[in-house]
Amino acid sequence: MVFGRKRRILERLLLVEDEPLVAFDAEHLLTDQGYTIVATVDRVADAVAVLEGAGAVDLVLLDVRLADGSGTEVARAARTRGVAVLFVTGACPDEAATLASGFLAKPYAHADLLAAIAAIEQSVAGKRPRRLPGGFQLFAPAGPAAV
């Protein structure tokens, strides 16, 4: 199909953010861009429950400082399930490179969030991203089983 939408590898997203306006803004942007938001949660326990549930998640957009703990706990749970993680936070955790596919610093522009997700998707597909957005770090190439 010449004009059909390209199938995304990272289609179903879990948003983990405890700032309501940031969460709402990201959810609205990503939904408008055609992503499926599996859930938007603000607690470690809720995020882990979503990951353990029956619904598939392709990528977790994850803040680190949450009301009931650290986002690194969610990243570890995602890693054991082969789910890619993008830390979206003002303070990148020291172990981020071993837990996640990338890190995007807050505050970020909408275009940078979309470009960061695209870069992770290219990495998962085994391709080298051409351009990385400002405030973004891509960690070692990730695949669903290696995340």
HELIX and SHEET records of a PDB file:
HELIX    1   1 PRO A   20  ASP A   32  1                                  13    
HELIX    2   2 VAL A   44  GLU A   52  1                                   9    
HELIX    3   3 GLY A   71  THR A   80  1                                  10    
HELIX    4   4 ALA A   96  LEU A   99  1                                   4    
HELIX    5   5 HIS A  110  VAL A  124  1                                  15    
SHEET    1   A 6 THR A  36  VAL A  41  0                                        
SHEET    2   A 6 ARG A  12  VAL A  16  1                                        
SHEET    3   A 6 LEU A  59  LEU A  62  1                                        
SHEET    4   A 6 ALA A  84  THR A  89  1                                        
SHEET    5   A 6 GLY A 102  ALA A 105  1                                        
SHEET    6   A 6 PHE A 136  LEU A 138 -1                                        
SHEET    1   B 2 ARG A  65  LEU A  66  0                                        
SHEET    2   B 2 GLY A  69  SER A  70 -1                                        
END                                                                             
